[in-house]
């Protein structure tokens, strides 16, 4: 009387012993492989009505694998997760509860039917890493040998140009490739690139991908680089517009102080009276981030009133002539009042990124001043901080 256990990936393990489970990583990558179903069966030659209990065990798996059996005492089991490229070897022991006798439990003596393998095939060549203790593995080892032989044969037959880099590599070409410096073709058989070089390996000049905000690459410099450190590449221009004013227009002509220009900037009666102290022509679209104001002040005497400034915008030359303008958002600012010691006042006003169109005009306007003439400033200096669009 003997008991033979049958472990299989087939739902009929007694009729199909030693049928292994196969996981193909070319079809389902690690991390997405579902649990593997395995089935148990047994035959007791002396007891056709045997009643069975089951004991499954994983004999071998890859180091670090978390693969486990969901219920080692169930007849049919699940093994999960399949988290490593490498075979998993399992063994089954069946016990007849009628007699208390079991199938062979010694892995060295048990028949092949008591074992089942979960074979994990590699993504590229369907190769296996055999589990420790596998039997009859020479066929799989021959697969290794054939894969290596085919790879070496292919390498011997192809030119390096098949890697999109080099045509008909010679000994001199290979020496240049490993010898440092630029890998240019020493026998001049490779085609010219758009810079007039014949590279062996396309990592030179225009053959490098263009730089992006997230990756390094090649850029074209506006002027030749003279060496000495890394060339500086500007990805955006940050122009600054500076100006100063020492006079203001008024109804009598002008005054040597900073004060609002005229009474209402009347376009009919004061056609030469610009509503701003400083005006810039902006040729290209840009973003206005901030501006700085500095006032050269007289001594504060009366202590009444403040200076207030803002930026104004003309979108056309006709509007400039007609004094038709708009205030630049978030640009209005009240200065600190002139002090009793007459020191300059300097401040920076953040705009928050105002979009300025191309071919327009920006002006600095004083729209309120201290009440008394003796408290007024006699010099205005302004700097605009821009970024090209």
C-alpha positions as CSV (number, residue, x, y, z in Angstrom):
1,X,0.0,0.0,0.0
2,X,1.3,3.4,-0.9
3,X,0.1,7.0,-1.0
4,X,1.1,9.3,-3.8
5,X,0.5,13.1,-3.6
6,X,0.0,15.1,-6.8
7,X,0.6,18.9,-6.9
8,X,-0.3,20.7,-10.1
9,X,-1.3,23.9,-11.7
10,X,-4.0,21.9,-13.4
11,X,-7.5,21.6,-11.8
12,X,-7.1,17.8,-12.2
13,X,-3.8,17.2,-10.4
14,X,-4.0,13.4,-10.3
15,X,-4.5,13.2,-14.1
16,X,-2.0,16.0,-14.7
17,X,0.8,15.8,-12.1
18,X,3.9,18.0,-12.5
19,X,2.1,20.6,-14.6
20,X,3.7,23.8,-13.5
21,X,2.3,27.3,-13.3
22,X,3.8,29.9,-15.6
23,X,4.0,33.7,-15.0
24,X,5.3,35.6,-18.1
25,X,6.6,39.0,-17.1
26,X,6.5,40.1,-20.8
27,X,2.7,39.8,-20.5
28,X,2.1,40.9,-16.9
29,X,4.8,42.9,-15.1
30,X,5.8,42.4,-11.5
31,X,3.4,44.2,-9.2
32,X,0.4,43.3,-11.4
33,X,0.7,39.5,-11.4
34,X,-2.5,38.0,-9.8
35,X,-2.4,35.2,-7.2
36,X,-1.4,31.8,-8.7
37,X,-3.9,28.8,-8.2
38,X,-2.4,25.4,-7.3
39,X,-4.3,22.1,-6.9
40,X,-3.8,19.0,-4.7
41,X,-4.8,15.4,-5.2
42,X,-3.7,12.0,-3.9
43,X,-4.2,8.3,-4.4
44,X,-4.0,5.6,-1.7
45,X,-3.5,2.2,-3.5
46,X,-5.0,0.3,-0.6
47,X,-7.9,2.6,0.2
48,X,-10.1,3.9,-2.7
49,X,-12.3,5.7,-0.2
50,X,-9.5,7.7,1.5
51,X,-10.3,10.9,3.2
52,X,-7.5,13.5,2.9
53,X,-5.9,16.3,4.8
54,X,-3.3,18.4,3.1
55,X,0.0,20.1,3.9
56,X,1.6,22.6,1.5
57,X,5.0,24.1,2.0
58,X,7.2,26.5,0.0
59,X,10.6,24.9,-0.3
60,X,12.4,27.7,-2.2
61,X,11.8,31.2,-3.4
62,X,13.9,34.3,-4.1
63,X,15.6,36.0,-1.2
64,X,13.4,38.9,-0.2
65,X,10.3,37.6,-1.7
66,X,7.1,37.9,0.3
67,X,5.3,35.0,-1.6
68,X,3.2,33.0,0.8
69,X,0.4,30.3,0.7
70,X,-3.0,31.6,1.7
71,X,-4.0,28.4,3.6
72,X,-1.3,25.6,3.7
73,X,-3.9,23.1,4.9
74,X,-6.4,23.7,2.0
75,X,-6.6,21.3,-0.9
76,X,-6.4,24.1,-3.4
77,X,-4.3,27.1,-2.6
78,X,-3.3,30.6,-3.8
79,X,0.3,31.8,-3.8
80,X,0.7,35.6,-3.6
81,X,2.5,38.0,-4.2
82,X,4.6,37.1,-7.2
83,X,7.1,39.9,-6.5
84,X,10.5,38.6,-7.7
85,X,11.9,37.3,-11.0
86,X,12.7,33.8,-9.8
87,X,10.9,30.4,-9.6
88,X,9.0,29.3,-6.5
89,X,9.1,25.6,-5.6
90,X,6.3,24.0,-3.5
91,X,5.8,20.5,-2.1
92,X,2.6,18.7,-1.1
93,X,2.1,16.0,1.6
94,X,-1.3,14.2,1.7
95,X,-2.5,12.3,4.8
96,X,-5.3,9.6,4.7
97,X,-7.3,10.2,7.9
98,X,-8.7,6.7,7.7
99,X,-5.3,5.1,8.3
100,X,-3.2,8.0,9.5
101,X,-0.7,7.3,6.7
102,X,0.9,10.1,4.6
103,X,2.7,10.5,1.4
104,X,6.5,10.9,1.4
105,X,7.5,14.1,3.3
106,X,11.2,13.9,2.6
107,X,11.9,16.3,-0.4
108,X,14.9,14.1,-1.4
109,X,12.8,10.9,-1.6
110,X,9.4,12.2,-2.6
111,X,8.3,11.5,-6.3
112,X,8.2,14.4,-8.7
113,X,4.4,14.5,-8.6
114,X,4.6,15.9,-5.0
115,X,6.2,19.1,-6.3
116,X,4.9,22.0,-8.4
117,X,6.9,25.0,-9.7
118,X,5.7,28.5,-10.3
119,X,7.9,29.4,-13.2
120,X,8.5,33.2,-13.6
121,X,9.7,34.0,-17.1
122,X,11.8,37.1,-17.7
123,X,10.4,40.0,-19.6
124,X,12.8,39.9,-22.6
125,X,14.0,36.4,-23.3
126,X,11.6,34.3,-21.2
127,X,14.5,32.9,-19.1
128,X,14.1,31.5,-15.6
129,X,16.0,31.7,-12.4
130,X,15.6,28.1,-11.1
131,X,14.5,27.5,-7.5
132,X,16.9,25.6,-5.2
133,X,16.3,21.9,-5.4
134,X,14.5,21.9,-8.8
135,X,14.6,18.6,-10.7
136,X,15.1,18.1,-14.4
137,X,16.3,21.7,-15.0
138,X,18.7,21.0,-17.8
139,X,16.2,22.0,-20.5
140,X,15.9,25.4,-18.9
141,X,19.7,25.7,-18.6
142,X,20.0,25.0,-22.3
143,X,17.6,28.0,-22.9
144,X,20.2,30.1,-21.1
145,X,23.0,28.8,-23.3
146,X,21.0,29.4,-26.5
147,X,20.1,33.0,-25.4
148,X,23.8,33.8,-24.7
149,X,25.0,32.3,-27.9
150,X,22.4,34.1,-30.0
151,X,23.2,37.4,-28.3
152,X,26.9,37.0,-28.9
153,X,26.3,36.0,-32.5
154,X,24.2,39.0,-33.1
155,X,26.8,41.3,-31.6
156,X,29.5,39.9,-33.8
157,X,27.4,40.5,-36.9
158,X,26.2,44.0,-36.4
159,X,27.8,47.4,-36.7
160,X,27.7,49.9,-33.9
161,X,25.7,52.2,-36.2
162,X,22.8,49.9,-35.4
163,X,22.7,51.7,-32.1
164,X,22.1,55.0,-34.1
165,X,25.6,56.1,-33.4
166,X,28.4,54.8,-35.6
167,X,28.8,53.5,-39.1
168,X,31.1,50.5,-39.8
169,X,33.2,50.7,-36.7
170,X,36.9,49.9,-37.2
171,X,39.6,49.3,-34.7
172,X,40.5,53.0,-34.9
173,X,36.9,54.0,-34.3
174,X,36.7,51.8,-31.2
175,X,39.9,53.2,-29.9
176,X,38.5,56.7,-30.3
177,X,35.3,55.8,-28.5
178,X,37.1,54.6,-25.4
179,X,40.0,57.1,-25.6
180,X,38.3,60.2,-24.2
181,X,37.7,63.6,-25.8
182,X,35.1,64.0,-28.5
183,X,34.3,60.8,-30.4
184,X,34.8,62.0,-33.9
185,X,35.2,59.5,-36.8
186,X,39.0,59.2,-37.5
187,X,38.5,57.8,-41.0
188,X,35.9,60.4,-42.0
189,X,33.3,57.8,-43.3
190,X,30.4,58.9,-41.1
191,X,28.0,61.6,-42.4
192,X,28.4,65.2,-41.4
193,X,26.1,66.6,-38.8
194,X,24.6,70.1,-39.2
195,X,27.7,71.6,-37.5
196,X,30.2,70.0,-39.9
197,X,31.5,67.3,-37.7
198,X,31.5,63.5,-38.3
199,X,30.7,62.0,-34.9
200,X,31.2,58.4,-34.0
201,X,28.8,58.8,-31.1
202,X,25.9,61.2,-31.4
203,X,26.5,63.2,-28.2
204,X,28.0,66.4,-29.6
205,X,26.6,69.8,-30.3
206,X,23.3,69.7,-32.1
207,X,23.0,65.9,-31.6
208,X,22.3,66.5,-27.9
209,X,18.6,67.1,-27.0
210,X,17.6,70.7,-26.5
211,X,17.6,71.9,-22.9
212,X,14.3,72.1,-21.1
213,X,13.2,73.5,-17.8
214,X,13.6,70.0,-16.3
215,X,16.5,68.5,-18.1
216,X,20.0,69.6,-19.2
217,X,20.8,69.7,-22.9
218,X,22.3,71.8,-25.6
219,X,21.6,75.5,-26.2
220,X,22.8,78.0,-28.9
221,X,24.7,80.9,-27.6
222,X,24.0,84.3,-29.1
223,X,27.7,85.1,-29.0
224,X,30.9,83.0,-29.1
225,X,32.0,81.8,-25.6
226,X,35.5,82.8,-24.7
227,X,36.1,80.0,-22.2
228,X,36.8,80.3,-18.5
229,X,34.0,78.7,-16.5
230,X,30.6,77.7,-17.7
231,X,28.9,79.9,-20.3
232,X,26.0,81.8,-18.9
233,X,22.7,81.2,-20.7
234,X,19.8,83.6,-20.1
235,X,16.3,81.9,-20.5
236,X,14.6,85.3,-20.2
237,X,15.7,88.9,-20.3
238,X,15.2,91.2,-17.3
239,X,15.4,94.7,-18.6
240,X,15.5,97.7,-16.2
241,X,14.2,101.1,-17.2
242,X,15.7,104.0,-15.3
243,X,14.9,107.7,-15.4
244,X,15.0,110.9,-13.3
245,X,13.1,114.2,-13.2
246,X,14.1,117.5,-11.6
247,X,11.2,119.6,-12.8
248,X,7.4,119.6,-13.0
249,X,5.1,121.3,-15.5
250,X,2.5,123.7,-14.1
251,X,0.2,126.4,-15.5
252,X,3.1,128.9,-15.6
253,X,5.5,126.6,-17.4
254,X,7.6,124.5,-15.0
255,X,8.8,124.5,-11.5
256,X,12.0,122.9,-10.0
257,X,10.1,120.7,-7.6
258,X,8.2,117.4,-7.9
259,X,4.5,118.2,-8.0
260,X,1.5,117.0,-10.1
261,X,1.5,118.3,-13.6
262,X,-1.1,121.0,-14.2
263,X,-4.7,121.2,-13.3
264,X,-6.4,118.2,-14.8
265,X,-3.9,117.7,-17.6
266,X,-6.1,119.5,-20.1
267,X,-5.4,118.3,-23.6
268,X,-6.7,121.4,-25.2
269,X,-4.9,124.2,-23.3
270,X,-1.8,122.2,-22.1
271,X,-0.9,120.1,-25.1
272,X,2.8,120.1,-24.1
273,X,2.1,119.2,-20.5
274,X,2.6,115.4,-20.1
275,X,0.7,113.8,-17.2
276,X,3.9,112.0,-16.1
277,X,7.3,113.0,-14.9
278,X,9.1,110.1,-16.7
279,X,7.9,108.2,-19.8
280,X,9.4,105.0,-21.4
281,X,8.6,103.4,-24.7
282,X,8.2,99.6,-24.2
283,X,9.0,97.9,-27.5
284,X,8.4,94.2,-26.6
285,X,5.7,92.6,-24.5
286,X,6.9,92.0,-20.9
287,X,5.8,91.6,-17.3
288,X,6.3,94.4,-14.8
289,X,7.2,93.1,-11.4
290,X,8.1,96.2,-9.4
291,X,9.5,99.7,-9.4
292,X,11.7,101.7,-7.2
293,X,11.1,105.4,-6.3
294,X,13.6,107.8,-4.7
295,X,12.9,111.4,-3.8
296,X,15.5,114.1,-2.9
297,X,13.6,116.1,-0.3
298,X,13.7,119.5,1.3
299,X,13.3,119.8,5.0
300,X,9.8,119.1,6.3
301,X,8.4,122.3,7.8
302,X,4.6,122.2,8.0
303,X,4.1,118.4,8.3
304,X,1.0,118.5,6.1
305,X,0.4,116.0,3.2
306,X,2.1,113.1,1.5
307,X,3.5,112.2,-1.8
308,X,1.5,109.7,-3.9
309,X,2.7,108.1,-7.1
310,X,1.4,105.5,-9.6
311,X,2.3,104.1,-13.1
312,X,0.1,105.0,-16.0
313,X,-0.1,103.3,-19.5
314,X,-0.7,104.5,-23.0
315,X,-1.4,101.8,-25.5
316,X,-1.0,103.9,-28.7
317,X,0.9,107.0,-29.8
318,X,-2.4,108.7,-30.5
319,X,-3.5,108.1,-26.9
320,X,-0.1,109.4,-25.7
321,X,-0.7,112.7,-27.6
322,X,-4.3,113.0,-26.3
323,X,-3.4,112.2,-22.7
324,X,-5.6,109.1,-22.8
325,X,-4.1,106.6,-20.4
326,X,-5.0,103.9,-17.8
327,X,-3.6,103.3,-14.3
328,X,-1.4,100.2,-14.0
329,X,-3.0,97.9,-11.5
330,X,-1.5,97.7,-8.0
331,X,1.0,100.5,-8.8
332,X,-0.4,103.3,-6.6
333,X,1.7,104.1,-3.6
334,X,1.9,106.6,-0.8
335,X,5.5,107.7,0.0
336,X,6.7,108.4,3.5
337,X,6.4,112.1,4.1
338,X,9.5,114.2,3.8
339,X,11.3,114.4,7.1
340,X,12.5,117.4,9.1
341,X,16.1,116.6,8.3
342,X,15.5,116.5,4.5
343,X,16.9,113.0,3.9
344,X,16.1,111.2,0.7
345,X,13.1,108.8,0.7
346,X,13.5,105.5,-1.2
347,X,11.0,102.7,-1.5
348,X,10.1,99.6,-3.7
349,X,6.6,98.9,-4.9
350,X,5.7,95.3,-5.9
351,X,3.3,95.2,-8.8
352,X,2.6,91.4,-8.7
353,X,3.3,90.7,-12.4
354,X,1.4,93.2,-14.6
355,X,1.2,92.2,-18.3
356,X,2.6,95.1,-20.4
357,X,1.8,94.9,-24.2
358,X,4.3,95.6,-26.9
359,X,4.7,99.1,-28.4
360,X,3.2,101.0,-25.5
361,X,4.3,103.7,-23.1
362,X,4.6,103.7,-19.3
363,X,4.9,106.8,-17.2
364,X,5.5,107.6,-13.6
365,X,2.8,110.0,-12.3
366,X,2.8,112.1,-9.2
367,X,-0.9,112.6,-8.4
368,X,-0.6,114.1,-4.9
369,X,2.0,116.1,-2.9
370,X,2.5,117.9,0.4
371,X,0.3,121.0,0.8
372,X,3.1,123.6,1.2
373,X,5.7,124.4,-1.4
374,X,8.4,124.4,1.2
375,X,7.9,120.7,1.9
376,X,8.2,119.5,-1.7
377,X,11.0,117.3,-3.1
378,X,13.3,118.6,-5.8
379,X,14.4,115.4,-7.4
380,X,12.7,112.1,-8.6
381,X,14.5,108.9,-9.6
382,X,12.6,105.7,-10.8
383,X,13.6,102.2,-11.9
384,X,11.2,99.7,-13.5
385,X,12.0,96.0,-13.1
386,X,10.6,94.0,-16.1
387,X,10.8,90.4,-17.5
388,X,10.5,89.7,-21.2
389,X,7.4,87.8,-22.2
